Amino acid sequence: MNEADLALVQSLPALAFQAVLLFARLGAAVMLLPGLGEQEVPMTLRLGLGVALLALLFPLVGPGLPAAPDDPAEAARLLAVEVVVGLWIGGLARLAMTAFAMAGQAVSALIGLGGLLVVDPALGAQATALGRAFGLLAVVLVLSLGLHGIALSALVQSYAVLPAGDPFPAGPGAEALAQAGADSLSLALRLSAPFVIGAVVLNVALGLLARLAPQVQTFFVAVPGQILAGLALLGLLAPPMIASFAEALRASFLTLPGLR
């Protein structure tokens, strides 16, 4: 065995630790990134994607990763921090995409379809059928518009903002998550605002009808009328809602750590 081979063999433990360190952040983020970390995607495919990203990025990021420490506790700390950073970045992107599903939940309740429930792994055990459809449409938008590439770019560039080995900034990280959640809820409310106005107008009209014509069975008019009017309004507003959400989602992804 010559000196080059001997040096390569001696460097294998350090390279293996750096690969595991890199995979800790990449794998944790891939589990949550929109379009890539969906619950419908088999776990083996997500794991394979993380391994593929590791093979692609290790030559670029590997030289900047810390060497394997002698203390096992320090090695565990480094791995834990990388997992937290990956979950943090993936969670920020996931919160931005959840706004459309939340808007669908609100629209369902406002147009009288709140009782139509289906299984939704993203929002919990059950969600409305319209909320589930909005969530799936958000995934389609992320993949078709290439927004998942922005999230992956942010993940790669995050090593310039949060180098491996540095402590995780818990305070600013928690504030960023809280702000992302607030922005997501605000976007969901803005998207569903026309349906709030429509529901108020419809209920006021039905109240006036009940006062002016008490003999009319208002309940039997209200339920199908609310659903039909809501679906008609949804068909009219769906294109601008999708366009507004796509623009807001792109803007949110561009503020991910590493891209600011």
C-alpha positions in Angstrom: 0.0 0.0 0.0 1.5 3.3 -1.1 1.3 6.6 0.9 -1.7 7.9 -1.1 -3.8 4.8 -0.4 -2.7 4.9 3.3 -3.8 8.5 3.6 -7.2 7.7 2.0 -7.8 4.9 4.4 -6.9 7.0 7.3 -9.3 9.8 6.1 -12.3 7.5 5.7 -13.6 7.9 9.3 -13.5 11.7 9.0 -15.2 11.6 5.6 -17.8 9.2 6.9 -18.6 11.5 9.9 -18.8 14.5 7.5 -21.2 12.6 5.2 -23.4 11.7 8.2 -23.3 15.3 9.3 -24.4 16.5 5.9 -27.1 13.9 5.6 -28.5 14.9 9.0 -29.4 18.4 7.7 -30.4 17.3 4.2 -32.5 14.3 5.3 -34.3 16.2 8.0 -35.2 19.0 5.6 -36.3 16.6 2.8 -38.9 15.1 5.2 -40.7 18.5 5.4 -39.9 20.4 2.2 -43.0 21.1 0.1 -43.4 18.8 -2.9 -40.7 16.5 -1.8 -41.6 15.6 1.8 -45.3 14.9 1.3 -46.8 12.1 3.3 -48.0 10.5 0.1 -44.4 10.1 -1.1 -43.1 6.7 0.2 -40.4 7.0 2.9 -38.0 5.0 0.8 -38.2 7.6 -2.0 -37.6 10.5 0.4 -34.7 8.6 1.8 -33.3 8.0 -1.7 -33.7 11.7 -2.5 -31.7 12.6 0.6 -28.9 10.2 -0.3 -28.9 11.5 -3.9 -28.6 15.1 -2.5 -25.8 13.9 -0.3 -23.8 12.5 -3.2 -24.3 15.7 -5.2 -23.5 18.2 -2.5 -20.7 16.4 -0.5 -17.9 17.5 -2.9 -19.1 21.1 -2.5 -20.1 21.3 1.2 -17.9 18.6 2.6 -14.6 20.5 2.8 -16.3 23.1 5.1 -17.7 20.6 7.5 -16.0 20.1 10.9 -13.9 17.0 11.4 -15.0 14.1 13.6 -14.5 15.1 17.3 -12.9 12.7 19.7 -15.7 13.2 22.2 -18.9 11.1 21.4 -21.0 13.7 23.2 -19.7 16.5 21.0 -20.4 14.3 17.9 -24.0 13.7 19.1 -24.4 17.5 19.7 -23.2 18.3 16.2 -25.6 15.8 14.6 -28.5 17.0 16.8 -27.9 20.6 15.7 -27.8 19.7 12.1 -31.1 17.8 12.4 -32.7 20.8 14.1 -31.5 23.1 11.3 -32.8 20.9 8.6 -36.2 20.6 10.4 -36.3 24.3 10.9 -35.7 25.2 7.2 -38.1 22.5 6.0 -40.7 23.7 8.6 -40.5 27.3 7.3 -41.1 26.2 3.8 -43.9 23.9 4.9 -45.7 26.6 6.8 -45.7 28.8 3.8 -47.4 26.1 1.7 -50.0 25.2 4.3 -51.7 28.6 3.8 -53.6 27.3 0.7 -55.0 24.2 2.6 -56.1 26.5 5.5 -57.8 28.7 3.0 -59.6 25.7 1.6 -60.7 24.8 5.1 -62.1 28.2 5.7 -63.9 28.3 2.3 -65.5 24.9 3.0 -66.9 26.2 6.3 -68.2 29.4 4.7 -70.0 27.7 1.7 -71.6 24.9 3.7 -69.2 22.0 2.9 -67.6 21.8 6.3 -69.2 18.5 7.1 -67.6 16.7 4.1 -64.5 15.2 5.6 -61.7 13.2 4.2 -58.4 11.9 5.6 -55.6 14.4 5.3 -52.1 13.5 6.6 -50.9 17.1 6.2 -53.5 18.8 8.4 -54.3 16.0 10.7 -56.6 13.0 10.9 -59.4 14.6 9.0 -60.0 17.7 6.9 -62.6 19.0 4.6 -62.6 17.7 1.0 -62.1 21.2 -0.3 -59.2 21.8 2.1 -57.6 18.6 0.9 -58.0 19.6 -2.7 -56.4 22.9 -2.0 -53.5 21.2 -0.3 -52.9 18.9 -3.2 -53.2 21.8 -5.6 -50.5 23.6 -3.6 -48.2 20.7 -4.1 -48.8 20.7 -7.8 -48.0 24.4 -7.9 -44.8 23.9 -6.0 -43.6 21.2 -8.4 -44.9 22.7 -11.7 -43.5 26.2 -11.0 -40.1 24.8 -9.8 -40.5 26.3 -6.3 -39.0 23.2 -4.8 -35.7 24.2 -6.5 -35.7 27.4 -4.5 -36.2 25.5 -1.3 -33.3 23.2 -2.2 -31.1 26.1 -3.1 -31.9 27.7 0.3 -31.0 24.4 2.0 -27.6 24.4 0.2 -27.0 28.1 0.9 -27.9 27.7 4.5 -24.4 26.5 5.2 -23.1 30.0 4.6 -25.6 31.4 7.2 -25.5 28.5 9.7 -22.2 26.7 9.3 -22.1 23.1 10.5 -20.8 23.1 14.1 -22.1 26.5 15.1 -24.9 26.5 17.8 -28.4 26.9 16.5 -29.9 30.4 17.2 -32.9 29.2 19.2 -34.3 32.7 19.8 -34.3 34.0 16.2 -35.2 30.5 14.9 -38.4 30.5 17.1 -39.2 34.0 16.0 -38.9 33.0 12.4 -41.2 30.1 12.8 -43.7 32.2 14.6 -43.6 34.8 11.9 -43.9 32.2 9.2 -47.0 30.8 10.9 -48.5 34.3 11.2 -47.8 35.0 7.6 -49.3 31.7 6.5 -52.5 32.4 8.5 -52.7 35.9 7.2 -52.4 34.7 3.6 -55.1 32.1 4.2 -57.4 34.7 5.6 -56.8 37.0 2.6 -57.5 34.3 0.1 -60.8 33.4 1.8 -61.8 37.0 2.5 -64.2 37.1 -0.6 -66.1 34.1 0.8 -66.4 35.8 4.2 -68.1 38.8 2.5 -70.2 36.5 0.4 -71.4 34.5 3.5 -72.2 37.8 5.3 -74.2 39.1 2.4 -76.1 35.8 1.9 -77.0 35.5 5.6 -78.2 39.1 5.7 -80.3 38.5 2.6 -81.8 35.3 4.2 -82.5 37.2 7.4 -84.4 39.9 5.5 -86.3 37.2 3.6 -87.3 35.5 6.8 -88.6 38.9 8.2 -90.4 39.9 5.0 -91.8 36.5 4.1 -92.1 34.4 7.2 -94.1 31.8 5.3 -91.0 30.9 3.2 -89.0 28.0 4.6 -85.7 29.9 4.8 -83.7 26.9 5.9 -84.6 24.8 2.9 -83.6 27.7 0.7 -80.4 28.6 2.6 -78.6 25.3 2.6 -78.6 24.5 -1.2 -78.4 28.2 -2.0 -75.3 28.7 0.1 -73.6 25.7 -1.5 -74.5 26.7 -5.0 -73.5 30.3 -4.6 -70.3 29.3 -2.9 -69.3 26.9 -5.6 -70.1 29.6 -8.3 -68.0 32.1 -6.4 -65.2 29.6 -6.1 -65.3 28.9 -9.8 -65.1 32.6 -10.5 -62.3 33.4 -8.1 -60.2 30.2 -8.4 -57.8 31.6 -11.1 -56.9 34.8 -9.2 -56.6 32.9 -5.9 -54.2 30.4 -7.4 -52.1 33.2 -9.0 -52.0 35.2 -5.7 -51.0 32.1 -3.7 -48.3 31.2 -6.2 -46.8 34.7 -6.1 -47.0 34.8 -2.3 -45.4 31.3 -2.0 -42.5 32.3 -4.2 -41.9 35.4 -2.2 -41.9 33.3 1.0 -39.5 30.8 -0.4 -37.1 33.6 -1.4 -36.9 34.7 2.3 -35.7 31.3 3.5 -32.4 31.3 5.3 -29.5 31.4 2.9 -31.5 33.4 0.2 -32.1 36.6 2.1 
